[in-house]
Amino acid sequence: MPSWPVLISQAFNGLALGTLLALVSSGLTIILGTLGVLNFAHGALFAVGAYAAFVLLQYTPSFALAVLLGCGFMLVLGFLLERVIIRYFYDRPHEDQILVTYGIGIVLVESIRAAFGGNAQRVPVPSWGQGATQLGFLIYPTYRLQLIAIIAGLLLGLYLVLYRTSMGLVVRAGIENPVMVGILGINVRRAFLLVFAIGVVAVGLAGMLYAPVVAVTPDMGANFMAQSFVVIVLGGLGSFPGAIVGGLIAGEIISLTSAFNSSYSEVMLYALMALLLVLRPQGLFGAEGRS
């Protein structure tokens, strides 16, 4: 049985991992929930974001500026992917969407491998996040605490933009009846383009923020991709609040289980998903009968 300080430390690790999974999953669920596209390139885009931070830090004096420029890069990449490929698959079956986005993911990962090799790269912790913070009952890495606060703010901003603005209303109305929205003079396709790009920026930003915590490799997004789909199943397909709650639950399960036996952390996560699918197939926040 681990000691209480170890369990508390793992609970904080779970919170940091959970918020990160929530941000990754929110990008995935925004694209799925509003555009109806299953984006299997999401894990590769996470790695692209981490490598963007690695490259930009070599040419910029600060981590914050590198992240800002990286977001611009991910926004342009999202625009290009949507205009060149994704827009032709909005009305296609999910099988076609899975195949094309899976192919995009392979191309992105292999492009990274060709450019940087397969060796792990390190992104230094920014100067304002170095060291540890005394919480009274726990000494915890400062950057991880900042990571939790930054991602919480980003998730709140995403929610307000997509669910409390006219743009979010246009997108949801466009999904239900694009012809009627078009008659009202609203360019639905342009709104779809922006939503897809926001989803790409969200996952890329997650990769940038997490890069100082882990080794940056071309395949680093694969595990997050699988965990993100578990999070979406837990929270409910297309549910933004579900992605946040599901991410926090997944992060805590993985982290706390690791305190006892790390070999079972993934097993416990998938066991919970299986149990939930039996008891509540639509997920915690999903609408019953939603296709």
KEKE-3310 file (N, C-alpha, C; in steps of 0.2 Angstrom, whole numbers, plus 5000, padded with zeros to 4 digits):
npx = (5004:5004:5011:5002:5007:5013:5001:4994:5003:5002:4989:4989:4997:4988:4978:4985:4988:4975:4969:4976:4973:4959:4960:4966:4956:4945:4948:4946:4933:4926:4928:4922:4909:4904:4906:4905:4915:4926:4942:4956:4969:4972:4981:4993:4994:4995:5008:5014:5012:5020:5033:5033:5035:5047:5056:5053:5057:5071:5073:5067:5066:5059:5048:5034:5032:5036:5026:5015:5018:5018:5005:4999:5005:4999:4986:4986:4990:4978:4969:4974:4972:4959:4953:4960:4958:4949:4936:4929:4925:4914:4901:4903:4903:4907:4917:4925:4930:4938:4948:4954:4958:4966:4976:4981:4987:4997:5006:5009:5016:5027:5033:5038:5047:5056:5061:5067:5072:5071:5075:5073:5068:5072:5063:5066:5060:5051:5058:5050:5043:5051:5058:5051:5035:5030:5017:5012:5006:5013:5026:5028:5031:5033:5030:5020:5009:5007:5003:4991:4983:4984:4978:4966:4960:4961:4952:4940:4939:4938:4925:4917:4918:4914:4901:4894:4893:4889:4895:4896:4883:4880:4887:4882:4869:4871:4876:4864:4855:4861:4857:4846:4853:4862:4853:4849:4860:4872:4889:4891:4901:4913:4912:4913:4926:4934:4930:4936:4949:4951:4950:4962:4971:4969:4973:4986:4991:4990:5000:5012:5012:5014:5026:5038:5037:5038:5048:5050:5044:5042:5031:5024:5011:5002:4998:4991:4981:4973:4969:4962:4951:4945:4942:4932:4922:4919:4914:4904:4899:4903:4901:4906:4907:4908:4920:4929:4926:4927:4941:4947:4943:4949:4963:4965:4963:4973:4984:4983:4981:4994:5001:5000:5002:5009:5008:4994:4988:4983:4974:4964:4959:4953:4944:4935:4929:4923:4914:4906:4901:4892:4883:4879:4878:4878:4887:4893:4889:4882:4869:4855:4853:4859:4866)
npy = (4994:5011:5025:5039:5052:5049:5045:5057:5065:5057:5059:5073:5072:5065:5074:5084:5076:5073:5085:5088:5078:5081:5093:5088:5079:5088:5095:5084:5081:5093:5093:5081:5083:5094:5095:5082:5073:5060:5061:5054:5058:5065:5061:5062:5075:5080:5077:5085:5097:5097:5096:5107:5117:5113:5116:5130:5135:5136:5147:5157:5169:5165:5154:5156:5164:5155:5146:5154:5157:5144:5141:5149:5142:5129:5133:5138:5125:5118:5125:5122:5108:5106:5113:5107:5093:5088:5094:5088:5077:5078:5074:5061:5043:5037:5028:5031:5043:5039:5032:5042:5051:5044:5040:5053:5055:5046:5051:5063:5059:5051:5061:5069:5060:5058:5071:5074:5062:5047:5048:5053:5070:5084:5097:5111:5116:5130:5146:5152:5142:5133:5123:5119:5120:5124:5117:5116:5104:5097:5096:5101:5100:5116:5119:5109:5113:5125:5121:5115:5125:5134:5126:5124:5137:5138:5128:5133:5145:5140:5133:5144:5151:5142:5138:5149:5159:5168:5162:5148:5145:5146:5136:5124:5125:5125:5111:5105:5110:5114:5120:5129:5138:5143:5150:5160:5168:5165:5160:5144:5135:5142:5144:5130:5128:5136:5130:5117:5121:5126:5115:5108:5117:5116:5103:5104:5114:5107:5098:5106:5112:5101:5096:5100:5091:5078:5066:5071:5063:5056:5046:5050:5054:5043:5035:5045:5047:5035:5035:5047:5043:5034:5043:5051:5042:5039:5052:5054:5055:5069:5078:5092:5096:5083:5078:5085:5081:5067:5067:5071:5060:5049:5053:5053:5039:5032:5038:5036:5022:5018:5021:5009:4998:5000:4993:4990:5001:5006:4995:4996:5008:5004:4994:5002:5009:4999:4994:5006:5006:4996:4999:5012:5016:5028:5036:5047:5061:5060:5061:5051:5039:5046:5047)
npz = (5000:4995:5003:5010:5006:4994:4987:4987:4979:4967:4964:4961:4950:4942:4940:4932:4921:4917:4914:4903:4895:4893:4886:4874:4870:4869:4857:4848:4851:4848:4834:4830:4836:4831:4817:4813:4810:4811:4817:4814:4814:4824:4835:4828:4825:4838:4841:4831:4836:4847:4841:4834:4845:4849:4838:4836:4848:4847:4839:4845:4859:4870:4879:4879:4868:4858:4859:4855:4842:4837:4838:4828:4817:4818:4816:4803:4797:4800:4793:4780:4779:4780:4769:4758:4760:4770:4769:4758:4764:4773:4770:4768:4773:4790:4789:4778:4782:4793:4786:4778:4787:4795:4786:4784:4796:4797:4786:4792:4804:4798:4791:4801:4806:4796:4795:4808:4813:4823:4836:4853:4857:4867:4876:4884:4901:4903:4910:4919:4925:4931:4944:4961:4970:4986:4994:5006:5011:5002:4991:4975:4957:4949:4936:4932:4940:4935:4922:4924:4928:4916:4906:4911:4910:4896:4892:4897:4889:4876:4878:4880:4868:4858:4863:4868:4859:4844:4833:4837:4837:4824:4818:4824:4819:4806:4804:4807:4797:4784:4772:4775:4784:4774:4766:4774:4772:4778:4778:4779:4776:4778:4792:4796:4792:4801:4813:4812:4811:4824:4832:4828:4832:4846:4849:4845:4853:4865:4864:4863:4876:4884:4880:4887:4898:4894:4884:4867:4854:4837:4838:4849:4850:4848:4860:4867:4858:4858:4871:4871:4864:4872:4883:4876:4874:4888:4892:4883:4866:4856:4866:4874:4888:4893:4888:4896:4909:4907:4904:4915:4924:4918:4918:4932:4935:4928:4934:4948:4949:4944:4955:4963:4954:4940:4928:4927:4924:4912:4909:4919:4915:4902:4907:4915:4904:4897:4907:4908:4895:4896:4906:4903:4888:4880:4886:4900:4898:4886:4874:4874:4862:4852:4836)
capx = (5000:5008:5010:4998:5011:5013:4995:4992:5007:4999:4982:4990:4999:4982:4975:4989:4987:4968:4967:4979:4968:4953:4962:4967:4949:4941:4949:4943:4926:4924:4927:4917:4902:4901:4907:4903:4921:4931:4948:4961:4975:4973:4987:4999:4994:4998:5016:5016:5012:5026:5039:5033:5038:5055:5059:5052:5061:5078:5074:5064:5069:5054:5043:5027:5032:5036:5019:5011:5020:5016:4997:4998:5007:4994:4980:4987:4990:4971:4965:4976:4970:4951:4952:4962:4956:4943:4929:4926:4922:4909:4895:4905:4902:4913:4923:4929:4933:4943:4953:4958:4962:4972:4982:4985:4991:5003:5010:5012:5021:5033:5036:5042:5053:5061:5065:5070:5074:5067:5077:5069:5071:5070:5061:5067:5055:5052:5061:5045:5040:5056:5058:5045:5031:5028:5009:5010:5006:5016:5031:5026:5034:5029:5027:5014:5004:5005:5000:4984:4979:4984:4974:4959:4958:4960:4946:4935:4939:4935:4918:4913:4918:4910:4894:4891:4894:4885:4898:4895:4876:4879:4890:4877:4863:4874:4876:4857:4851:4865:4853:4842:4857:4864:4847:4850:4866:4878:4893:4892:4908:4918:4912:4916:4934:4936:4930:4941:4956:4951:4951:4969:4975:4968:4977:4993:4993:4992:5007:5017:5012:5016:5033:5043:5036:5040:5052:5047:5046:5036:5025:5021:5003:4998:4995:4986:4975:4969:4966:4957:4944:4942:4939:4926:4917:4917:4910:4899:4901:4902:4900:4912:4908:4909:4927:4933:4925:4930:4948:4949:4942:4955:4969:4966:4963:4979:4989:4982:4983:5001:5004:5000:5005:5009:5006:4987:4984:4979:4969:4959:4955:4948:4939:4930:4926:4919:4909:4902:4897:4887:4878:4877:4881:4879:4892:4891:4885:4880:4862:4853:4850:4863:4870)
capy = (5000:5017:5030:5045:5058:5046:5045:5064:5067:5054:5063:5079:5070:5063:5081:5087:5072:5073:5092:5088:5073:5085:5098:5084:5076:5093:5096:5079:5081:5098:5092:5076:5085:5100:5093:5075:5070:5056:5063:5049:5061:5069:5060:5065:5083:5082:5077:5090:5103:5096:5097:5115:5120:5111:5120:5137:5137:5137:5153:5163:5169:5163:5148:5159:5167:5149:5143:5158:5156:5137:5141:5151:5137:5124:5136:5137:5118:5116:5128:5118:5101:5107:5115:5103:5086:5086:5097:5083:5071:5080:5070:5054:5038:5037:5023:5035:5048:5036:5030:5047:5055:5039:5041:5060:5055:5042:5055:5068:5056:5049:5067:5071:5055:5060:5078:5074:5056:5044:5049:5058:5077:5087:5104:5113:5119:5138:5148:5154:5136:5129:5122:5116:5124:5121:5118:5115:5097:5093:5099:5099:5104:5122:5119:5105:5117:5130:5118:5113:5132:5136:5122:5125:5143:5137:5125:5138:5149:5136:5132:5151:5153:5138:5137:5155:5164:5167:5157:5142:5144:5145:5130:5119:5126:5122:5104:5102:5111:5119:5124:5134:5143:5146:5155:5166:5172:5164:5155:5138:5131:5146:5142:5124:5128:5139:5125:5112:5124:5127:5108:5107:5121:5114:5097:5106:5117:5102:5095:5111:5113:5095:5094:5101:5086:5071:5066:5072:5058:5056:5042:5052:5055:5037:5034:5050:5046:5030:5038:5052:5040:5032:5049:5053:5036:5040:5058:5055:5057:5076:5082:5096:5095:5076:5077:5088:5076:5061:5067:5071:5053:5045:5055:5050:5032:5031:5040:5032:5015:5018:5021:5002:4994:5004:4988:4989:5008:5006:4990:4999:5013:5001:4991:5006:5011:4993:4994:5011:5005:4991:5002:5019:5016:5035:5040:5051:5067:5059:5060:5044:5038:5050:5043)
capz = (5000:4995:5008:5009:5002:4987:4984:4985:4973:4961:4963:4957:4943:4938:4938:4927:4915:4916:4911:4896:4891:4892:4880:4868:4868:4867:4850:4845:4851:4844:4827:4829:4838:4827:4810:4812:4807:4815:4815:4817:4813:4830:4839:4825:4826:4845:4840:4827:4840:4852:4837:4833:4851:4849:4833:4837:4854:4844:4835:4849:4865:4876:4878:4877:4861:4853:4859:4851:4835:4836:4837:4822:4813:4819:4813:4795:4795:4801:4787:4774:4779:4779:4762:4753:4760:4775:4767:4754:4767:4778:4769:4767:4778:4794:4787:4773:4786:4797:4782:4776:4793:4797:4781:4785:4802:4795:4783:4797:4808:4794:4789:4807:4807:4790:4796:4814:4815:4828:4843:4857:4858:4874:4876:4891:4905:4903:4916:4924:4927:4934:4952:4964:4974:4992:4995:5013:5012:4996:4986:4968:4951:4948:4929:4931:4943:4930:4916:4926:4927:4909:4902:4913:4907:4889:4891:4898:4884:4871:4879:4879:4861:4854:4865:4870:4854:4838:4829:4839:4835:4817:4816:4826:4815:4799:4805:4807:4791:4780:4767:4778:4786:4768:4764:4778:4770:4782:4775:4783:4775:4782:4799:4797:4791:4807:4819:4811:4813:4831:4834:4827:4837:4853:4851:4844:4859:4871:4862:4865:4883:4887:4877:4892:4903:4892:4878:4861:4848:4832:4840:4856:4850:4848:4866:4868:4853:4861:4878:4870:4862:4879:4886:4873:4876:4895:4892:4878:4859:4854:4872:4877:4896:4894:4886:4902:4915:4905:4904:4923:4927:4915:4921:4939:4935:4926:4939:4955:4948:4944:4962:4965:4949:4933:4923:4927:4924:4905:4910:4923:4911:4897:4911:4916:4898:4896:4912:4907:4889:4898:4910:4900:4882:4878:4890:4906:4896:4879:4873:4872:4855:4847:4831)
cpx = (5004:5006:5005:5001:5011:5007:4992:4996:5004:4992:4983:4993:4993:4978:4978:4987:4979:4966:4970:4975:4962:4954:4962:4960:4945:4942:4946:4936:4923:4923:4922:4910:4899:4901:4905:4909:4925:4938:4954:4968:4977:4979:4993:4999:4996:5006:5018:5017:5019:5033:5039:5036:5045:5058:5059:5056:5069:5079:5070:5066:5065:5050:5036:5027:5032:5029:5014:5012:5017:5009:4996:5000:5002:4987:4980:4987:4982:4967:4967:4972:4962:4950:4954:4959:4949:4936:4926:4924:4917:4903:4897:4904:4908:4919:4928:4933:4939:4949:4957:4961:4967:4978:4985:4989:4998:5008:5013:5018:5028:5037:5041:5048:5058:5065:5069:5073:5070:5069:5073:5072:5068:5068:5061:5061:5056:5055:5056:5041:5045:5056:5052:5042:5029:5021:5007:5010:5010:5020:5030:5029:5030:5026:5021:5008:5002:5001:4993:4980:4979:4978:4967:4956:4957:4953:4940:4934:4936:4927:4914:4913:4913:4902:4891:4892:4890:4888:4897:4888:4876:4882:4885:4871:4865:4874:4869:4854:4856:4862:4849:4847:4860:4859:4848:4856:4872:4882:4895:4899:4913:4918:4915:4924:4937:4936:4935:4948:4957:4953:4959:4973:4975:4973:4985:4996:4994:4999:5013:5018:5015:5023:5038:5043:5039:5045:5048:5049:5040:5030:5022:5014:4999:4995:4989:4980:4970:4966:4961:4950:4941:4938:4932:4920:4914:4912:4904:4901:4899:4900:4906:4913:4910:4917:4931:4932:4928:4938:4951:4949:4948:4961:4970:4966:4970:4985:4989:4983:4990:5005:5004:5003:5004:5007:4998:4984:4980:4973:4963:4955:4950:4943:4934:4926:4921:4913:4903:4897:4891:4881:4875:4880:4882:4884:4889:4887:4882:4872:4860:4850:4854:4867:4877)
cpy = (5006:5021:5036:5050:5055:5047:5052:5066:5064:5057:5069:5077:5068:5069:5084:5083:5073:5080:5092:5083:5077:5090:5094:5082:5082:5095:5091:5079:5087:5097:5086:5079:5090:5098:5086:5071:5066:5057:5059:5052:5065:5068:5062:5072:5085:5082:5082:5097:5103:5098:5104:5119:5119:5115:5127:5140:5139:5143:5159:5163:5167:5158:5151:5161:5161:5146:5147:5157:5149:5137:5143:5146:5131:5127:5136:5130:5116:5119:5124:5111:5101:5108:5110:5096:5086:5088:5092:5077:5072:5075:5063:5049:5039:5033:5027:5040:5045:5035:5036:5051:5050:5040:5048:5059:5051:5047:5060:5065:5054:5055:5070:5067:5057:5066:5078:5068:5053:5045:5054:5065:5080:5095:5106:5116:5126:5140:5150:5148:5131:5128:5119:5121:5121:5123:5117:5108:5093:5098:5097:5103:5110:5122:5115:5109:5122:5127:5117:5120:5134:5132:5123:5132:5142:5133:5129:5143:5146:5135:5139:5152:5149:5137:5143:5161:5163:5162:5150:5140:5142:5138:5124:5119:5123:5115:5101:5103:5117:5123:5130:5140:5147:5151:5161:5171:5171:5159:5150:5135:5135:5144:5135:5124:5131:5134:5120:5115:5125:5120:5106:5111:5119:5108:5099:5110:5113:5099:5100:5112:5107:5093:5095:5095:5079:5072:5067:5067:5058:5052:5044:5053:5049:5035:5038:5049:5041:5032:5043:5049:5037:5038:5051:5048:5037:5046:5058:5058:5064:5080:5085:5095:5088:5075:5080:5083:5069:5061:5067:5064:5049:5047:5052:5043:5030:5032:5036:5025:5014:5018:5014:4998:4997:4999:4988:4996:5008:5001:4992:5004:5010:4997:4995:5008:5005:4993:5000:5010:5000:4995:5008:5020:5023:5039:5044:5057:5066:5059:5053:5044:5042:5045:5045)
cpz = (5000:5001:5006:5005:4995:4983:4982:4979:4967:4959:4959:4950:4939:4936:4932:4920:4913:4912:4904:4892:4889:4886:4874:4866:4866:4860:4846:4845:4848:4837:4826:4831:4834:4819:4808:4809:4812:4813:4818:4816:4820:4834:4835:4825:4833:4844:4836:4831:4845:4848:4835:4839:4851:4844:4834:4843:4852:4841:4839:4856:4871:4874:4876:4870:4856:4853:4855:4844:4833:4835:4830:4816:4812:4815:4805:4793:4795:4795:4780:4773:4778:4772:4757:4754:4764:4772:4762:4757:4772:4777:4767:4773:4783:4792:4782:4777:4790:4792:4780:4781:4795:4793:4782:4791:4801:4791:4787:4801:4804:4792:4795:4807:4802:4792:4802:4816:4820:4835:4846:4857:4865:4873:4883:4895:4905:4910:4921:4927:4931:4942:4954:4969:4980:4994:5002:5015:5007:4993:4979:4963:4949:4941:4928:4935:4938:4924:4918:4925:4920:4905:4904:4910:4899:4888:4892:4892:4878:4872:4878:4872:4857:4856:4868:4865:4848:4833:4830:4837:4828:4815:4818:4821:4808:4799:4804:4800:4787:4775:4769:4781:4780:4766:4768:4777:4774:4778:4779:4782:4778:4789:4801:4797:4798:4813:4818:4813:4820:4834:4834:4831:4844:4854:4850:4850:4865:4870:4864:4872:4886:4885:4883:4898:4901:4886:4872:4856:4843:4834:4846:4856:4850:4854:4868:4864:4856:4867:4876:4868:4868:4882:4883:4874:4883:4895:4888:4871:4858:4860:4875:4884:4897:4893:4892:4907:4913:4906:4911:4926:4924:4918:4928:4940:4933:4931:4945:4954:4947:4950:4965:4961:4942:4927:4922:4925:4917:4906:4913:4919:4906:4901:4913:4910:4896:4900:4910:4900:4891:4901:4907:4893:4879:4881:4896:4903:4889:4879:4871:4865:4850:4842:4831)
residu = (MET:PRO:SER:TRP:PRO:VAL:LEU:ILE:SER:GLN:ALA:PHE:ASN:GLY:LEU:ALA:LEU:GLY:THR:LEU:LEU:ALA:LEU:VAL:SER:SER:GLY:LEU:THR:ILE:ILE:LEU:GLY:THR:LEU:GLY:VAL:LEU:ASN:PHE:ALA:HIS:GLY:ALA:LEU:PHE:ALA:VAL:GLY:ALA:TYR:ALA:ALA:PHE:VAL:LEU:LEU:GLN:TYR:THR:PRO:SER:PHE:ALA:LEU:ALA:VAL:LEU:LEU:GLY:CYS:GLY:PHE:MET:LEU:VAL:LEU:GLY:PHE:LEU:LEU:GLU:ARG:VAL:ILE:ILE:ARG:TYR:PHE:TYR:ASP:ARG:PRO:HIS:GLU:ASP:GLN:ILE:LEU:VAL:THR:TYR:GLY:ILE:GLY:ILE:VAL:LEU:VAL:GLU:SER:ILE:ARG:ALA:ALA:PHE:GLY:GLY:ASN:ALA:GLN:ARG:VAL:PRO:VAL:PRO:SER:TRP:GLY:GLN:GLY:ALA:THR:GLN:LEU:GLY:PHE:LEU:ILE:TYR:PRO:THR:TYR:ARG:LEU:GLN:LEU:ILE:ALA:ILE:ILE:ALA:GLY:LEU:LEU:LEU:GLY:LEU:TYR:LEU:VAL:LEU:TYR:ARG:THR:SER:MET:GLY:LEU:VAL:VAL:ARG:ALA:GLY:ILE:GLU:ASN:PRO:VAL:MET:VAL:GLY:ILE:LEU:GLY:ILE:ASN:VAL:ARG:ARG:ALA:PHE:LEU:LEU:VAL:PHE:ALA:ILE:GLY:VAL:VAL:ALA:VAL:GLY:LEU:ALA:GLY:MET:LEU:TYR:ALA:PRO:VAL:VAL:ALA:VAL:THR:PRO:ASP:MET:GLY:ALA:ASN:PHE:MET:ALA:GLN:SER:PHE:VAL:VAL:ILE:VAL:LEU:GLY:GLY:LEU:GLY:SER:PHE:PRO:GLY:ALA:ILE:VAL:GLY:GLY:LEU:ILE:ALA:GLY:GLU:ILE:ILE:SER:LEU:THR:SER:ALA:PHE:ASN:SER:SER:TYR:SER:GLU:VAL:MET:LEU:TYR:ALA:LEU:MET:ALA:LEU:LEU:LEU:VAL:LEU:ARG:PRO:GLN:GLY:LEU:PHE:GLY:ALA:GLU:GLY:ARG:SER)
# end
